[in-house]
Amino acid sequence: MFIIKRNFKTLLFVIFFLASNLLLYVEKMPLYHEEPRRVIIANEMLLRGDYVIPTVCNENYFKKPPFQNWVILLLGKLSGRITNFDARLPSVISFLITGLFLFFLFEDKKQGFMASLIFLTSYVTLISYSNKAEPDIMFTSLTFLSYYFWQKRKHFLGFFSSSLFMGLAIMTKGIAPLFFYPGLFVYYLIKKKNCLENLLRLSVHLFLSLILPLLWLVFYAYDANLNSLLSVFSNELSSRMTASFSYVLFHLLTFPLRAFLALFPWSIVFIFIFDKKLFKRLKENELFVTSFLIFVTSFLVMTVFPGGKGRYFMPAVPFFSIVLSYLCPKAYLLTDRIKTISLVFLSMLYFAFAIFVLKQGFLVQGLFLSGIGLFVLFFIKFRYYVFDFLVVFSIFLFLFYIHGLYLYRAKVKKQYKEIAKTVYESLPDKSIPVIVDNTLKPEFVSMALNLERITGKLVYSEKVLKPSDYYLITSKVRSCQCCKLLYKCPCSKRVPALYIYRCKRVDKLKTK
């Protein structure tokens, strides 16, 4: 029988194991998707010395509050430059802290261990975002910490700490209250006892939580147009709430599947072991009921709003973990058939990808993956309870992702650091400003970021700088007299080629 000891020492070992693997390739792995946009904001704060107004290519960026950028900036200031490691470390720390505080939330430490491991091994948290330079996992952590201190609010310090973390969550991604107040509000209405007192506390909590965001808005208004910021925020929110009828219907049908995949493999347990009798016995347990209501209200909101994505559901994962820790069958043996099929499938996944990378010429990685694939088969000989097996399965799936897919991407993805160096060397006059076409996709934002890293100077958007003489980086062919092509870079198969032009303003050409 394979049984994981439910104690703090085991949890610390798991946290150390996950951290060491999560951080192994983060510096080598190029920034991708929306990561460059998050990092360039912090980098430009460092270059400009302005920590209030987020910018991308020196153009004001309105879609996200800046707390994640501030944390990245703080790490970057320690070394004087912002590295990929600095950008991704806050997500890893946030991920692990959430797991740690889930353990401390419970008086029953065995149950706390289960809740922590459920969170630490869910697909969306562990594999998708635990080491990405994105705000989602930090947002999840701050929202949960607000709930943690709300449950521990025996003194004013706990209440104040809860409000502080909610304020920081709002400063990370403004929709934090959706994952906190509705569930608690419904709980106190249902409970009725001390209802007015608890609702008053919630109101005070919300008021205190808004102090930090309001202070930021005040400072923002001194240096920039606050109306533009609020307008983009409102437009961004409304765009998530409206869509065509066909898209709304499609979203209603598919979001439950996205949520199922986000919570995999624990969503399988939740669906098949839900016990109504047990649920009724737990209806007086505040920790269980509030977590259940927060989870359900979050799920309903994300399902109804057509702009809801799987990752937007992430702040509900800690509450899902709490709920499942009460319902998860602690003494259910896994059938030998399911165990064998699952582990053989995982082993075959390792072998198949090992063959693929060996054909690509990555000998060490291929042999390493083959070794882990064989090691997976060793675990077939044990018998498992459901909880222990899913932890083992998730850990091996995680290792496949990190040492297989993630490492492979790190080796084959375009290194924009090298591209930026080549582009910079192709510029005859290094003193002339560089402008980036603001329609460029995230891949080219990474190029702009690396140019700023190399030169220590800002790269600009066409909207904020119109000099008489400049270099233009764009994905569009320019056939006008004012621009001369210097360099063409086929940076990505998914987007058009990158063009670097030397341009002069038309009015200046005419005067000559």
SULSUL-V863062 format. One record per run of one state. SS is the DSSP state (@ for helix, = for strand, . for the rest). FROM is the first residue (numbers start at 0). TO is the last residue. Records with the same first field share a line. If there is no record, write none. Layout:
SS: FROM-TO / FROM-TO
//
This chain:
.: 0-0 / 2-6 / 22-33 / 48-53 / 56-57 / 60-65 / 79-82 / 105-107 / 120-121 / 129-134 / 151-154 / 172-174 / 179-179 / 191-193 / 223-224 / 241-243 / 262-264 / 273-274 / 281-284 / 304-308 / 327-331 / 333-334 / 359-361 / 381-382 / 412-414 / 425-432 / 436-440 / 455-458 / 461-467 / 474-481 / 489-496 / 504-504 / 511-511
=: 1-1 / 54-55 / 58-59 / 332-332 / 383-384 / 433-435 / 459-460 / 468-473 / 482-488 / 497-503
@: 7-21 / 34-47 / 66-78 / 83-104 / 108-119 / 122-128 / 135-150 / 155-171 / 175-178 / 180-190 / 194-222 / 225-240 / 244-261 / 265-272 / 275-280 / 285-303 / 309-326 / 335-358 / 362-380 / 385-411 / 415-424 / 441-454 / 505-510
//
